[in-house]
Protein backbone atom coordinates (compact mmCIF):
# COMPACT_ATOMS: atom_id res chain seq x y z
CA UNK A 1 0.00 0.00 0.00
CA UNK A 2 1.27 3.43 -0.93
CA UNK A 3 1.48 5.92 1.91
CA UNK A 4 0.08 9.41 1.40
CA UNK A 5 0.52 12.73 3.18
CA UNK A 6 -3.11 12.77 4.30
CA UNK A 7 -2.55 9.67 6.45
CA UNK A 8 -2.02 10.16 10.16
CA UNK A 9 1.34 9.55 11.74
CA UNK A 10 -0.27 6.83 13.85
CA UNK A 11 -1.56 5.03 10.74
CA UNK A 12 1.83 5.16 9.10
CA UNK A 13 3.61 3.90 12.21
CA UNK A 14 1.24 0.92 12.34
CA UNK A 15 1.51 0.16 8.62
CA UNK A 16 5.15 0.76 7.78
CA UNK A 17 7.98 -1.06 9.48
CA UNK A 18 10.85 1.34 10.06
CA UNK A 19 8.66 4.44 9.76
CA UNK A 20 9.70 5.74 13.18
CA UNK A 21 13.36 5.80 12.18
CA UNK A 22 12.57 7.55 8.89
CA UNK A 23 10.45 10.19 10.63
CA UNK A 24 13.13 10.73 13.27
CA UNK A 25 15.61 11.27 10.43
CA UNK A 26 13.49 14.28 9.49
CA UNK A 27 13.67 15.48 13.12
CA UNK A 28 10.01 14.61 13.64
CA UNK A 29 9.93 13.64 17.30
CA UNK A 30 6.15 13.64 17.11
CA UNK A 31 6.04 9.86 16.78
CA UNK A 32 5.51 9.55 20.52
CA UNK A 33 3.16 12.52 20.83
CA UNK A 34 -0.49 11.72 21.58
CA UNK A 35 -1.59 14.03 18.76
CA UNK A 36 0.19 11.76 16.25
CA UNK A 37 -2.88 9.56 16.27
CA UNK A 38 -4.91 12.33 14.63
CA UNK A 39 -2.26 14.51 12.96
CA UNK A 40 -1.47 13.87 9.31
CA UNK A 41 2.03 13.83 7.86
CA UNK A 42 1.12 16.98 5.96
CA UNK A 43 0.02 18.78 9.15
CA UNK A 44 3.10 17.65 11.08
CA UNK A 45 5.41 18.67 8.24
CA UNK A 46 3.84 22.11 8.13
CA UNK A 47 4.28 22.56 11.88
CA UNK A 48 7.94 21.50 11.66
CA UNK A 49 8.65 23.53 8.50
CA UNK A 50 9.30 20.40 6.41
CA UNK A 51 8.26 19.24 2.96
CA UNK A 52 5.55 16.56 3.30
CA UNK A 53 6.23 15.23 -0.20
CA UNK A 54 9.87 14.52 0.68
CA UNK A 55 8.84 12.69 3.84
CA UNK A 56 6.27 10.55 2.00
CA UNK A 57 8.78 9.77 -0.74
CA UNK A 58 11.28 8.58 1.88
CA UNK A 59 8.64 6.47 3.60
CA UNK A 60 7.46 4.87 0.37
CA UNK A 61 10.98 4.18 -0.93
CA UNK A 62 12.33 2.45 2.17
Predicted model as a PDB file, atoms N, CA, C, CB and O in Angstrom, pLDDT in the B-factor column:
MODEL        1                                                                  
ATOM      1  N   UNK A   1       0.839  -1.190   0.000  1.00 80.00           N  
ATOM      2  CA  UNK A   1       0.000   0.000   0.000  1.00 80.00           C  
ATOM      3  C   UNK A   1       0.875   1.241   0.000  1.00 80.00           C  
ATOM      4  CB  UNK A   1      -0.949   0.005   1.213  1.00 80.00           C  
ATOM      5  O   UNK A   1       1.841   1.336   0.757  1.00 80.00           O  
ATOM      6  N   UNK A   2       0.532   2.176  -0.844  1.00 93.00           N  
ATOM      7  CA  UNK A   2       1.271   3.427  -0.926  1.00 93.00           C  
ATOM      8  C   UNK A   2       0.812   4.378   0.170  1.00 93.00           C  
ATOM      9  CB  UNK A   2       1.093   4.073  -2.310  1.00 93.00           C  
ATOM     10  O   UNK A   2      -0.385   4.585   0.373  1.00 93.00           O  
ATOM     11  N   UNK A   3       1.773   4.948   0.866  1.00 96.00           N  
ATOM     12  CA  UNK A   3       1.478   5.918   1.914  1.00 96.00           C  
ATOM     13  C   UNK A   3       1.261   7.283   1.287  1.00 96.00           C  
ATOM     14  CB  UNK A   3       2.615   5.970   2.960  1.00 96.00           C  
ATOM     15  O   UNK A   3       1.876   7.621   0.276  1.00 96.00           O  
ATOM     16  N   UNK A   4       0.374   8.068   1.904  1.00 97.00           N  
ATOM     17  CA  UNK A   4       0.077   9.407   1.405  1.00 97.00           C  
ATOM     18  C   UNK A   4       0.180  10.415   2.541  1.00 97.00           C  
ATOM     19  CB  UNK A   4      -1.327   9.457   0.761  1.00 97.00           C  
ATOM     20  O   UNK A   4       0.129  10.056   3.718  1.00 97.00           O  
ATOM     21  N   UNK A   5       0.328  11.694   2.162  1.00 95.00           N  
ATOM     22  CA  UNK A   5       0.522  12.727   3.183  1.00 95.00           C  
ATOM     23  C   UNK A   5      -0.744  13.061   3.961  1.00 95.00           C  
ATOM     24  CB  UNK A   5       1.046  13.975   2.542  1.00 95.00           C  
ATOM     25  O   UNK A   5      -0.683  13.791   4.950  1.00 95.00           O  
ATOM     26  N   UNK A   6      -1.886  12.540   3.532  1.00 95.00           N  
ATOM     27  CA  UNK A   6      -3.107  12.774   4.299  1.00 95.00           C  
ATOM     28  C   UNK A   6      -3.377  11.666   5.315  1.00 95.00           C  
ATOM     29  CB  UNK A   6      -4.287  12.903   3.359  1.00 95.00           C  
ATOM     30  O   UNK A   6      -4.415  11.663   5.978  1.00 95.00           O  
ATOM     31  N   UNK A   7      -2.439  10.726   5.433  1.00 95.00           N  
ATOM     32  CA  UNK A   7      -2.547   9.669   6.450  1.00 95.00           C  
ATOM     33  C   UNK A   7      -1.985  10.203   7.766  1.00 95.00           C  
ATOM     34  CB  UNK A   7      -1.784   8.364   6.004  1.00 95.00           C  
ATOM     35  O   UNK A   7      -1.082  11.040   7.776  1.00 95.00           O  
ATOM     36  N   UNK A   8      -2.532   9.708   8.872  1.00 93.00           N  
ATOM     37  CA  UNK A   8      -2.024  10.161  10.162  1.00 93.00           C  
ATOM     38  C   UNK A   8      -0.689   9.485  10.465  1.00 93.00           C  
ATOM     39  CB  UNK A   8      -3.047   9.870  11.285  1.00 93.00           C  
ATOM     40  O   UNK A   8      -0.368   8.425   9.929  1.00 93.00           O  
ATOM     41  N   UNK A   9       0.058  10.117  11.320  1.00 92.00           N  
ATOM     42  CA  UNK A   9       1.338   9.550  11.740  1.00 92.00           C  
ATOM     43  C   UNK A   9       1.098   8.198  12.390  1.00 92.00           C  
ATOM     44  CB  UNK A   9       2.078  10.502  12.714  1.00 92.00           C  
ATOM     45  O   UNK A   9       1.850   7.252  12.159  1.00 92.00           O  
ATOM     46  N   UNK A  10       0.059   8.106  13.198  1.00 91.00           N  
ATOM     47  CA  UNK A  10      -0.267   6.835  13.849  1.00 91.00           C  
ATOM     48  C   UNK A  10      -0.532   5.725  12.843  1.00 91.00           C  
ATOM     49  CB  UNK A  10      -1.476   7.004  14.747  1.00 91.00           C  
ATOM     50  O   UNK A  10      -0.059   4.602  13.021  1.00 91.00           O  
ATOM     51  N   UNK A  11      -1.281   6.027  11.789  1.00 92.00           N  
ATOM     52  CA  UNK A  11      -1.559   5.031  10.743  1.00 92.00           C  
ATOM     53  C   UNK A  11      -0.260   4.555  10.097  1.00 92.00           C  
ATOM     54  CB  UNK A  11      -2.503   5.619   9.668  1.00 92.00           C  
ATOM     55  O   UNK A  11      -0.044   3.358   9.908  1.00 92.00           O  
ATOM     56  N   UNK A  12       0.581   5.499   9.771  1.00 93.00           N  
ATOM     57  CA  UNK A  12       1.829   5.163   9.102  1.00 93.00           C  
ATOM     58  C   UNK A  12       2.724   4.328  10.003  1.00 93.00           C  
ATOM     59  CB  UNK A  12       2.555   6.426   8.667  1.00 93.00           C  
ATOM     60  O   UNK A  12       3.350   3.374   9.540  1.00 93.00           O  
ATOM     61  N   UNK A  13       2.792   4.670  11.273  1.00 91.00           N  
ATOM     62  CA  UNK A  13       3.613   3.895  12.208  1.00 91.00           C  
ATOM     63  C   UNK A  13       3.105   2.456  12.334  1.00 91.00           C  
ATOM     64  CB  UNK A  13       3.626   4.570  13.588  1.00 91.00           C  
ATOM     65  O   UNK A  13       3.898   1.528  12.495  1.00 91.00           O  
ATOM     66  N   UNK A  14       1.801   2.277  12.262  1.00 91.00           N  
ATOM     67  CA  UNK A  14       1.237   0.924  12.342  1.00 91.00           C  
ATOM     68  C   UNK A  14       1.431   0.140  11.047  1.00 91.00           C  
ATOM     69  CB  UNK A  14      -0.245   0.996  12.678  1.00 91.00           C  
ATOM     70  O   UNK A  14       1.551  -1.085  11.078  1.00 91.00           O  
ATOM     71  N   UNK A  15       1.462   0.822   9.930  1.00 92.00           N  
ATOM     72  CA  UNK A  15       1.505   0.160   8.623  1.00 92.00           C  
ATOM     73  C   UNK A  15       2.911  -0.086   8.094  1.00 92.00           C  
ATOM     74  CB  UNK A  15       0.754   0.975   7.631  1.00 92.00           C  
ATOM     75  O   UNK A  15       3.144  -1.068   7.388  1.00 92.00           O  
ATOM     76  N   UNK A  16       3.837   0.784   8.425  1.00 93.00           N  
ATOM     77  CA  UNK A  16       5.153   0.756   7.780  1.00 93.00           C  
ATOM     78  C   UNK A  16       6.258   0.457   8.776  1.00 93.00           C  
ATOM     79  CB  UNK A  16       5.430   2.081   7.087  1.00 93.00           C  
ATOM     80  O   UNK A  16       6.569   1.271   9.645  1.00 93.00           O  
ATOM     81  N   UNK A  17       6.840  -0.707   8.639  1.00 92.00           N  
ATOM     82  CA  UNK A  17       7.977  -1.056   9.484  1.00 92.00           C  
ATOM     83  C   UNK A  17       9.128  -0.101   9.191  1.00 92.00           C  
ATOM     84  CB  UNK A  17       8.410  -2.532   9.256  1.00 92.00           C  
ATOM     85  O   UNK A  17       9.443   0.158   8.029  1.00 92.00           O  
ATOM     86  N   UNK A  18       9.746   0.414  10.223  1.00 93.00           N  
ATOM     87  CA  UNK A  18      10.852   1.345  10.063  1.00 93.00           C  
ATOM     88  C   UNK A  18      10.434   2.797   9.906  1.00 93.00           C  
ATOM     89  CB  UNK A  18      11.656   0.948   8.894  1.00 93.00           C  
ATOM     90  O   UNK A  18      11.287   3.671   9.753  1.00 93.00           O  
ATOM     91  N   UNK A  19       9.134   3.068   9.940  1.00 93.00           N  
ATOM     92  CA  UNK A  19       8.655   4.442   9.759  1.00 93.00           C  
ATOM     93  C   UNK A  19       9.165   5.374  10.855  1.00 93.00           C  
ATOM     94  CB  UNK A  19       7.132   4.467   9.732  1.00 93.00           C  
ATOM     95  O   UNK A  19       9.480   6.532  10.584  1.00 93.00           O  
ATOM     96  N   UNK A  20       9.247   4.888  12.068  1.00 91.00           N  
ATOM     97  CA  UNK A  20       9.700   5.739  13.180  1.00 91.00           C  
ATOM     98  C   UNK A  20      11.107   6.260  12.917  1.00 91.00           C  
ATOM     99  CB  UNK A  20       9.665   4.957  14.514  1.00 91.00           C  
ATOM    100  O   UNK A  20      11.386   7.439  13.137  1.00 91.00           O  
ATOM    101  N   UNK A  21      11.984   5.397  12.452  1.00 93.00           N  
ATOM    102  CA  UNK A  21      13.360   5.799  12.176  1.00 93.00           C  
ATOM    103  C   UNK A  21      13.417   6.822  11.040  1.00 93.00           C  
ATOM    104  CB  UNK A  21      14.213   4.572  11.825  1.00 93.00           C  
ATOM    105  O   UNK A  21      14.189   7.779  11.099  1.00 93.00           O  
ATOM    106  N   UNK A  22      12.602   6.618  10.014  1.00 94.00           N  
ATOM    107  CA  UNK A  22      12.574   7.555   8.887  1.00 94.00           C  
ATOM    108  C   UNK A  22      12.069   8.913   9.358  1.00 94.00           C  
ATOM    109  CB  UNK A  22      11.682   7.013   7.739  1.00 94.00           C  
ATOM    110  O   UNK A  22      12.656   9.943   9.025  1.00 94.00           O  
ATOM    111  N   UNK A  23      10.992   8.923  10.124  1.00 92.00           N  
ATOM    112  CA  UNK A  23      10.450  10.188  10.627  1.00 92.00           C  
ATOM    113  C   UNK A  23      11.443  10.884  11.551  1.00 92.00           C  
ATOM    114  CB  UNK A  23       9.130   9.947  11.366  1.00 92.00           C  
ATOM    115  O   UNK A  23      11.581  12.106  11.500  1.00 92.00           O  
ATOM    116  N   UNK A  24      12.128  10.129  12.386  1.00 91.00           N  
ATOM    117  CA  UNK A  24      13.131  10.725  13.273  1.00 91.00           C  
ATOM    118  C   UNK A  24      14.281  11.318  12.466  1.00 91.00           C  
ATOM    119  CB  UNK A  24      13.665   9.676  14.267  1.00 91.00           C  
ATOM    120  O   UNK A  24      14.893  12.301  12.886  1.00 91.00           O  
ATOM    121  N   UNK A  25      14.576  10.727  11.313  1.00 93.00           N  
ATOM    122  CA  UNK A  25      15.605  11.269  10.432  1.00 93.00           C  
ATOM    123  C   UNK A  25      15.251  12.649   9.908  1.00 93.00           C  
ATOM    124  CB  UNK A  25      15.839  10.335   9.275  1.00 93.00           C  
ATOM    125  O   UNK A  25      16.131  13.425   9.537  1.00 93.00           O  
ATOM    126  N   UNK A  26      13.963  12.953   9.879  1.00 91.00           N  
ATOM    127  CA  UNK A  26      13.487  14.276   9.485  1.00 91.00           C  
ATOM    128  C   UNK A  26      13.296  15.183  10.713  1.00 91.00           C  
ATOM    129  CB  UNK A  26      12.166  14.153   8.701  1.00 91.00           C  
ATOM    130  O   UNK A  26      12.710  16.261  10.609  1.00 91.00           O  
ATOM    131  N   UNK A  27      13.789  14.741  11.862  1.00 87.00           N  
ATOM    132  CA  UNK A  27      13.668  15.481  13.122  1.00 87.00           C  
ATOM    133  C   UNK A  27      12.220  15.611  13.573  1.00 87.00           C  
ATOM    134  CB  UNK A  27      14.283  16.862  12.979  1.00 87.00           C  
ATOM    135  O   UNK A  27      11.844  16.595  14.209  1.00 87.00           O  
ATOM    136  N   UNK A  28      11.409  14.608  13.236  1.00 85.00           N  
ATOM    137  CA  UNK A  28      10.006  14.608  13.643  1.00 85.00           C  
ATOM    138  C   UNK A  28       9.853  13.733  14.894  1.00 85.00           C  
ATOM    139  CB  UNK A  28       9.084  14.096  12.482  1.00 85.00           C  
ATOM    140  O   UNK A  28       9.562  12.540  14.805  1.00 85.00           O  
ATOM    141  N   UNK A  29      10.053  14.345  16.035  1.00 74.00           N  
ATOM    142  CA  UNK A  29       9.931  13.639  17.295  1.00 74.00           C  
ATOM    143  C   UNK A  29       8.488  13.400  17.695  1.00 74.00           C  
ATOM    144  CB  UNK A  29      10.632  14.399  18.373  1.00 74.00           C  
ATOM    145  O   UNK A  29       8.214  12.911  18.791  1.00 74.00           O  
ATOM    146  N   UNK A  30       7.575  13.741  16.818  1.00 68.00           N  
ATOM    147  CA  UNK A  30       6.149  13.641  17.111  1.00 68.00           C  
ATOM    148  C   UNK A  30       5.651  12.198  17.114  1.00 68.00           C  
ATOM    149  CB  UNK A  30       5.362  14.446  16.105  1.00 68.00           C  
ATOM    150  O   UNK A  30       4.472  11.959  17.376  1.00 68.00           O  
ATOM    151  N   UNK A  31       6.512  11.245  16.833  1.00 69.00           N  
ATOM    152  CA  UNK A  31       6.042   9.862  16.780  1.00 69.00           C  
ATOM    153  C   UNK A  31       5.507   9.377  18.120  1.00 69.00           C  
ATOM    154  CB  UNK A  31       7.159   8.955  16.324  1.00 69.00           C  
ATOM    155  O   UNK A  31       4.663   8.482  18.161  1.00 69.00           O  
ATOM    156  N   UNK A  32       5.982   9.949  19.204  1.00 72.00           N  
ATOM    157  CA  UNK A  32       5.507   9.553  20.520  1.00 72.00           C  
ATOM    158  C   UNK A  32       4.459  10.489  21.095  1.00 72.00           C  
ATOM    159  CB  UNK A  32       6.654   9.466  21.458  1.00 72.00           C  
ATOM    160  O   UNK A  32       3.963  10.264  22.199  1.00 72.00           O  
ATOM    161  N   UNK A  33       4.124  11.520  20.367  1.00 74.00           N  
ATOM    162  CA  UNK A  33       3.163  12.517  20.825  1.00 74.00           C  
ATOM    163  C   UNK A  33       1.739  11.982  20.689  1.00 74.00           C  
ATOM    164  CB  UNK A  33       3.323  13.829  20.032  1.00 74.00           C  
ATOM    165  O   UNK A  33       1.411  11.375  19.669  1.00 74.00           O  
ATOM    166  N   UNK A  34       0.897  12.192  21.682  1.00 77.00           N  
ATOM    167  CA  UNK A  34      -0.493  11.719  21.579  1.00 77.00           C  
ATOM    168  C   UNK A  34      -1.238  12.268  20.361  1.00 77.00           C  
ATOM    169  CB  UNK A  34      -1.247  12.095  22.828  1.00 77.00           C  
ATOM    170  O   UNK A  34      -2.127  11.600  19.833  1.00 77.00           O  
ATOM    171  N   UNK A  35      -0.892  13.462  19.915  1.00 75.00           N  
ATOM    172  CA  UNK A  35      -1.594  14.028  18.762  1.00 75.00           C  
ATOM    173  C   UNK A  35      -1.237  13.314  17.463  1.00 75.00           C  
ATOM    174  CB  UNK A  35      -1.278  15.508  18.635  1.00 75.00           C  
ATOM    175  O   UNK A  35      -1.902  13.520  16.448  1.00 75.00           O  
ATOM    176  N   UNK A  36      -0.204  12.481  17.474  1.00 76.00           N  
ATOM    177  CA  UNK A  36       0.192  11.761  16.250  1.00 76.00           C  
ATOM    178  C   UNK A  36      -0.891  10.801  15.784  1.00 76.00           C  
ATOM    179  CB  UNK A  36       1.493  10.991  16.483  1.00 76.00           C  
ATOM    180  O   UNK A  36      -0.891  10.385  14.625  1.00 76.00           O  
ATOM    181  N   UNK A  37      -1.795  10.452  16.653  1.00 81.00           N  
ATOM    182  CA  UNK A  37      -2.881   9.555  16.266  1.00 81.00           C  
ATOM    183  C   UNK A  37      -3.912  10.260  15.387  1.00 81.00           C  
ATOM    184  CB  UNK A  37      -3.559   8.989  17.505  1.00 81.00           C  
ATOM    185  O   UNK A  37      -4.675   9.600  14.682  1.00 81.00           O  
ATOM    186  N   UNK A  38      -3.943  11.575  15.421  1.00 87.00           N  
ATOM    187  CA  UNK A  38      -4.915  12.331  14.629  1.00 87.00           C  
ATOM    188  C   UNK A  38      -4.259  13.304  13.658  1.00 87.00           C  
ATOM    189  CB  UNK A  38      -5.842  13.088  15.544  1.00 87.00           C  
ATOM    190  O   UNK A  38      -4.935  13.851  12.787  1.00 87.00           O  
ATOM    191  N   UNK A  39      -2.959  13.529  13.791  1.00 91.00           N  
ATOM    192  CA  UNK A  39      -2.262  14.509  12.962  1.00 91.00           C  
ATOM    193  C   UNK A  39      -1.712  13.835  11.702  1.00 91.00           C  
ATOM    194  CB  UNK A  39      -1.118  15.183  13.761  1.00 91.00           C  
ATOM    195  O   UNK A  39      -1.067  12.790  11.783  1.00 91.00           O  
ATOM    196  N   UNK A  40      -1.968  14.430  10.556  1.00 94.00           N  
ATOM    197  CA  UNK A  40      -1.469  13.867   9.307  1.00 94.00           C  
ATOM    198  C   UNK A  40       0.008  14.229   9.117  1.00 94.00           C  
ATOM    199  CB  UNK A  40      -2.310  14.370   8.111  1.00 94.00           C  
ATOM    200  O   UNK A  40       0.538  15.130   9.767  1.00 94.00           O  
ATOM    201  N   UNK A  41       0.644  13.503   8.214  1.00 94.00           N  
ATOM    202  CA  UNK A  41       2.028  13.827   7.863  1.00 94.00           C  
ATOM    203  C   UNK A  41       2.098  15.259   7.331  1.00 94.00           C  
ATOM    204  CB  UNK A  41       2.585  12.821   6.810  1.00 94.00           C  
ATOM    205  O   UNK A  41       3.024  16.002   7.656  1.00 94.00           O  
ATOM    206  N   UNK A  42       1.131  15.635   6.524  1.00 95.00           N  
ATOM    207  CA  UNK A  42       1.124  16.979   5.956  1.00 95.00           C  
ATOM    208  C   UNK A  42       1.040  18.035   7.061  1.00 95.00           C  
ATOM    209  CB  UNK A  42      -0.049  17.139   4.975  1.00 95.00           C  
ATOM    210  O   UNK A  42       1.763  19.031   7.019  1.00 95.00           O  
ATOM    211  N   UNK A  43       0.169  17.827   8.042  1.00 93.00           N  
ATOM    212  CA  UNK A  43       0.021  18.782   9.150  1.00 93.00           C  
ATOM    213  C   UNK A  43       1.301  18.852   9.975  1.00 93.00           C  
ATOM    214  CB  UNK A  43      -1.169  18.389  10.052  1.00 93.00           C  
ATOM    215  O   UNK A  43       1.763  19.937  10.327  1.00 93.00           O  
ATOM    216  N   UNK A  44       1.867  17.689  10.280  1.00 90.00           N  
ATOM    217  CA  UNK A  44       3.098  17.650  11.082  1.00 90.00           C  
ATOM    218  C   UNK A  44       4.245  18.311  10.335  1.00 90.00           C  
ATOM    219  CB  UNK A  44       3.468  16.199  11.442  1.00 90.00           C  
ATOM    220  O   UNK A  44       5.037  19.040  10.932  1.00 90.00           O  
ATOM    221  N   UNK A  45       4.341  18.064   9.040  1.00 92.00           N  
ATOM    222  CA  UNK A  45       5.408  18.673   8.244  1.00 92.00           C  
ATOM    223  C   UNK A  45       5.281  20.187   8.255  1.00 92.00           C  
ATOM    224  CB  UNK A  45       5.377  18.147   6.799  1.00 92.00           C  
ATOM    225  O   UNK A  45       6.277  20.897   8.384  1.00 92.00           O  
ATOM    226  N   UNK A  46       4.061  20.679   8.120  1.00 92.00           N  
ATOM    227  CA  UNK A  46       3.835  22.114   8.128  1.00 92.00           C  
ATOM    228  C   UNK A  46       4.274  22.723   9.469  1.00 92.00           C  
ATOM    229  CB  UNK A  46       2.351  22.421   7.855  1.00 92.00           C  
ATOM    230  O   UNK A  46       4.919  23.771   9.501  1.00 92.00           O  
ATOM    231  N   UNK A  47       3.924  22.068  10.550  1.00 87.00           N  
ATOM    232  CA  UNK A  47       4.283  22.562  11.883  1.00 87.00           C  
ATOM    233  C   UNK A  47       5.798  22.613  12.063  1.00 87.00           C  
ATOM    234  CB  UNK A  47       3.656  21.677  12.968  1.00 87.00           C  
ATOM    235  O   UNK A  47       6.332  23.531  12.685  1.00 87.00           O  
ATOM    236  N   UNK A  48       6.487  21.602  11.503  1.00 88.00           N  
ATOM    237  CA  UNK A  48       7.940  21.497  11.658  1.00 88.00           C  
ATOM    238  C   UNK A  48       8.707  22.202  10.538  1.00 88.00           C  
ATOM    239  CB  UNK A  48       8.346  20.039  11.708  1.00 88.00           C  
ATOM    240  O   UNK A  48       9.938  22.175  10.524  1.00 88.00           O  
ATOM    241  N   UNK A  49       7.991  22.835   9.593  1.00 93.00           N  
ATOM    242  CA  UNK A  49       8.651  23.529   8.499  1.00 93.00           C  
ATOM    243  C   UNK A  49       9.326  22.590   7.509  1.00 93.00           C  
ATOM    244  CB  UNK A  49       9.660  24.480   9.047  1.00 93.00           C  
ATOM    245  O   UNK A  49      10.366  22.921   6.940  1.00 93.00           O  
ATOM    246  N   UNK A  50       8.727  21.409   7.303  1.00 94.00           N  
ATOM    247  CA  UNK A  50       9.297  20.399   6.414  1.00 94.00           C  
ATOM    248  C   UNK A  50       8.422  20.212   5.180  1.00 94.00           C  
ATOM    249  CB  UNK A  50       9.465  19.063   7.153  1.00 94.00           C  
ATOM    250  O   UNK A  50       7.281  20.671   5.133  1.00 94.00           O  
ATOM    251  N   UNK A  51       8.975  19.533   4.189  1.00 96.00           N  
ATOM    252  CA  UNK A  51       8.255  19.239   2.962  1.00 96.00           C  
ATOM    253  C   UNK A  51       7.599  17.864   3.086  1.00 96.00           C  
ATOM    254  CB  UNK A  51       9.206  19.294   1.734  1.00 96.00           C  
ATOM    255  O   UNK A  51       8.298  16.852   3.148  1.00 96.00           O  
ATOM    256  N   UNK A  52       6.288  17.817   3.121  1.00 96.00           N  
ATOM    257  CA  UNK A  52       5.546  16.557   3.297  1.00 96.00           C  
ATOM    258  C   UNK A  52       5.807  15.587   2.153  1.00 96.00           C  
ATOM    259  CB  UNK A  52       4.043  16.835   3.403  1.00 96.00           C  
ATOM    260  O   UNK A  52       5.862  14.376   2.368  1.00 96.00           O  
ATOM    261  N   UNK A  53       5.969  16.106   0.942  1.00 97.00           N  
ATOM    262  CA  UNK A  53       6.225  15.232  -0.205  1.00 97.00           C  
ATOM    263  C   UNK A  53       7.549  14.490  -0.061  1.00 97.00           C  
ATOM    264  CB  UNK A  53       6.224  16.043  -1.497  1.00 97.00           C  
ATOM    265  O   UNK A  53       7.643  13.315  -0.418  1.00 97.00           O  
ATOM    266  N   UNK A  54       8.563  15.160   0.455  1.00 97.00           N  
ATOM    267  CA  UNK A  54       9.867  14.520   0.680  1.00 97.00           C  
ATOM    268  C   UNK A  54       9.765  13.421   1.728  1.00 97.00           C  
ATOM    269  CB  UNK A  54      10.910  15.561   1.114  1.00 97.00           C  
ATOM    270  O   UNK A  54      10.375  12.361   1.592  1.00 97.00           O  
ATOM    271  N   UNK A  55       8.995  13.680   2.767  1.00 96.00           N  
ATOM    272  CA  UNK A  55       8.836  12.690   3.839  1.00 96.00           C  
ATOM    273  C   UNK A  55       8.111  11.460   3.297  1.00 96.00           C  
ATOM    274  CB  UNK A  55       8.058  13.296   5.045  1.00 96.00           C  
ATOM    275  O   UNK A  55       8.534  10.331   3.543  1.00 96.00           O  
ATOM    276  N   UNK A  56       7.029  11.675   2.568  1.00 97.00           N  
ATOM    277  CA  UNK A  56       6.266  10.551   1.996  1.00 97.00           C  
ATOM    278  C   UNK A  56       7.117   9.772   1.010  1.00 97.00           C  
ATOM    279  CB  UNK A  56       4.987  11.057   1.302  1.00 97.00           C  
ATOM    280  O   UNK A  56       7.055   8.543   0.978  1.00 97.00           O  
ATOM    281  N   UNK A  57       7.904  10.461   0.211  1.00 97.00           N  
ATOM    282  CA  UNK A  57       8.782   9.772  -0.740  1.00 97.00           C  
ATOM    283  C   UNK A  57       9.763   8.867   0.006  1.00 97.00           C  
ATOM    284  CB  UNK A  57       9.551  10.795  -1.614  1.00 97.00           C  
ATOM    285  O   UNK A  57       9.985   7.722  -0.388  1.00 97.00           O  
ATOM    286  N   UNK A  58      10.344   9.387   1.081  1.00 96.00           N  
ATOM    287  CA  UNK A  58      11.280   8.585   1.879  1.00 96.00           C  
ATOM    288  C   UNK A  58      10.582   7.381   2.496  1.00 96.00           C  
ATOM    289  CB  UNK A  58      11.918   9.441   2.983  1.00 96.00           C  
ATOM    290  O   UNK A  58      11.135   6.281   2.513  1.00 96.00           O  
ATOM    291  N   UNK A  59       9.383   7.583   2.996  1.00 96.00           N  
ATOM    292  CA  UNK A  59       8.637   6.472   3.605  1.00 96.00           C  
ATOM    293  C   UNK A  59       8.268   5.413   2.570  1.00 96.00           C  
ATOM    294  CB  UNK A  59       7.367   6.993   4.289  1.00 96.00           C  
ATOM    295  O   UNK A  59       8.360   4.219   2.855  1.00 96.00           O  
ATOM    296  N   UNK A  60       7.865   5.819   1.409  1.00 96.00           N  
ATOM    297  CA  UNK A  60       7.463   4.867   0.373  1.00 96.00           C  
ATOM    298  C   UNK A  60       8.645   4.159  -0.289  1.00 96.00           C  
ATOM    299  CB  UNK A  60       6.655   5.578  -0.678  1.00 96.00           C  
ATOM    300  O   UNK A  60       8.486   3.061  -0.822  1.00 96.00           O  
ATOM    301  N   UNK A  61       9.811   4.769  -0.261  1.00 94.00           N  
ATOM    302  CA  UNK A  61      10.983   4.180  -0.932  1.00 94.00           C  
ATOM    303  C   UNK A  61      11.869   3.364  -0.019  1.00 94.00           C  
ATOM    304  CB  UNK A  61      11.802   5.257  -1.553  1.00 94.00           C  
ATOM    305  O   UNK A  61      12.885   2.835  -0.469  1.00 94.00           O  
ATOM    306  N   UNK A  62      11.524   3.248   1.228  1.00 85.00           N  
ATOM    307  CA  UNK A  62      12.327   2.450   2.172  1.00 85.00           C  
ATOM    308  C   UNK A  62      11.543   1.284   2.697  1.00 85.00           C  
ATOM    309  CB  UNK A  62      12.809   3.304   3.334  1.00 85.00           C  
ATOM    310  O   UNK A  62      12.057   0.505   3.500  1.00 85.00           O  
TER     311      UNK A  62                                                      
ENDMDL                                                                          
END                                                                             
